[in-house]
Amino acid sequence: MTVEAGAADLRRGAVDLAARLPEPVAGLAILAYNYRTSWTGADALFQEVDARRWELCRANPVRFLQEASTSALRRAASIPQFVTRVEAAVAEQDAHLAAGPSSVARPIAFVCAEFGIHRSLRTYAGGLGILAGDILKEASDQGLPLVGVGLLYGQGYFRQRLDHSGWQIEYWTWHDAELHPMALVTDTHGDPLTVTVPIRGIPVTVRIWRLDVGRVPLFLLDADVARNRRVDRWITARLYVADRAARIAQYLLLGRGGIKALRAMGVDPALVHLNEGHAALAPLELAREAVAAGADFESALAAARERTVFTTHTPVAAGNETFSGHEASLLLSDLATDLGLSTGDLLRLGRVHPDDGSEPFGLTQLGIRTSRSTNGVSRRHGIVAREMWHDMLTGNNAVTHVTNGVHLRTWMAREMQRLLDVALGPDWHLHASDPHTWEALNSISDADLWEVRQQLRARLVADVHDRSTIAGLSRGGNAEYLEAAVRTFDDRHLTIGFARRLATYKRLHLLAHNVDRALALLSGGAHPFQIVIAGKAHPRDDAGKRTVQRLFEQRTAPSVAGRVVFLEDYDMGLAATLVAGCDVWVNLPQFPLEASGTSGMKAAVNGSLNLSIRDGWWEEGWTGDNGWGFGGAGTDQGGDVDARDADEVYRILVDEVLPMFYERDSNGIPRRWIAMVRAAIGSVAMGFCAQRMLQDYSRSVYGAATASGRRHRPGRGRRRERR
Ligand SMILES: *Cc1c(COP(=O)(O)O)cnc(C)c1O
């Protein structure tokens, strides 16, 4: 383990949990306290104990073991092969954890406002958080000395349902931390370790939870402490609270509190990685330490800068949060005082033009200014970010890019992984960024690949049937109508997915752009297809909610009748089923606002083909034979670009996608389609896996910070050695 703090507390949790299990399967409690089982497949053991309860617990192993019936546990403990497999999984995990990195005093601190680790833990909203989760998982796999730092939101991100008119209703549910694989970090007296951050002159106390993501610890700060005032306990209640003062308070806890927490745990980070501007107060806390130790502010900031790197994640204004001078000065005055600055001087750091008092205080601006490097998340985004921040990029402030990637074992369906295990060898994921790894992809037969594609679609369709029937019934829908409608959604039909946060630039509305044409296509008959839509509109985004409502209203049109479904409450669980089961994954961002996008990568590695605007990652990822790309750089972005892009989607669908999907040989296999599926898996799993991403970060961003402490380095070098 890279850091010991809290490790004993987690172990105690596991030992307590083990005490309620039959002795032969007590090892399940050890497995339960590390999220790693969610990507190694060892979590199948829990499912085998009681599949129904496993699902009820949203695949959260700690809650599952607390709730599983004594009879189910006893039954499992009486099966010798099961006991042997539990023991083997515990031994494998122990060996993996022991293989380093050993205790590293100076890890990289990866600081982010959201982490998407698992569907049972709603501490993420979308792509940013899931990317952060994938980075931790990959760092664990590679043995990179890294620790995550974030906030534990008592209610997490909102959940979504639609009322009978299709209007989005948001609601929140509390996490019960004790039912999750986490533990409070305690001090030498066994009391919860806490740190305090002054907010508007009042010290706010946070406690620290530890979660283990394989070999990488994630520390989440939580202000829901009895000592705090009720209003302050609420600061960490919700991710992306609407109240702006509460937002700044969260960023203070994340940035300042995060660094203080690391100190309290004896960690002196070699490098602080700010994953998006929310974390940008962290380097100022580093500077404050130096000021407290006697340094002047300028040299304190210069030293902090040398230890900080920054990743910006979006060119969209809402994602580059700014605050008025008034808002910011109310909440940042304690920090200014601690830094020996006037509030006005502190605010200067968050402006493109420091002297322009009319400019708001921006977190991205602050991040760029307080970091030694800034990177965007795709080649295109690097270009866009350089233009966007041009006025600040003097001398040693440059913007580069590291294109995002996805953690393959998290996002690739197990059926597909098993196919690769056989064809590529069981270690393929250790060498995923190496082109040689994927040569053996050609040894998988078309029939086997098609068989897996069919299975994945069938699973999605079954899930659609279940979810849409339950949702319809709970909206007071007619049972007979619902039953007939779900039967129209057919597991042999080409299935198109569109699922993402419903931000305006993602242009969900294009799907309904020319409704008559879309309806005519849907009822066309010869080449049937169906569409699954999912996504959450921001609670204050009424335009987004109206788009959802309009699509929802169309569903009862006779020509649609069950062929278009909207699934509520898009999250990591639903995303995994969707990206695996859809045949085509549609993304229609307004160029060039899609910084990267990652859901299309998840789709492609499952053999689901992208049909997307050439923006973000797809501009790099599209090879011409691994999906469909259109629009983007070099195409006319003026006039009614929405209408043109909508037309182009329909054209590609009718002229290319549908004929190819339904062109079958005498064995019923769509050969040309499968060739594309194969190309998509090989190219995207290699070029857009988290392994490649983290190798890029290590080489071009982290630099010397990763040179030590790392024992196991998969990838090119190692692969060559084997040959
Ligand atoms: C991968 C993922 C995202 C990011 O998707 P993009 O549309 O590519 O930005 C968002 N939400 C969930 C639940 C995801 O799994």
The ligand as a Gaussian input file, in Angstrom:
#p B3LYP/6-31G(d) Opt

LIG

0 1
 C      -18.818000       7.019000     -19.435000
 C      -19.927000       7.723000     -18.777000
 C      -20.136000       9.087000     -19.010000
 C      -19.289000       9.891000     -19.980000
 O      -19.931000       9.806000     -21.201000
 P      -19.727000      10.790000     -22.447000
 O      -21.091000      10.917000     -23.001000
 O      -18.842000      10.111000     -23.380000
 O      -19.205000      12.068000     -21.938000
 C      -21.181000       9.704000     -18.356000
 N      -21.981000       9.028000     -17.507000
 C      -21.819000       7.720000     -17.256000
 C      -22.731000       7.032000     -16.296000
 C      -20.787000       7.018000     -17.888000
 O      -20.605000       5.717000     -17.611000

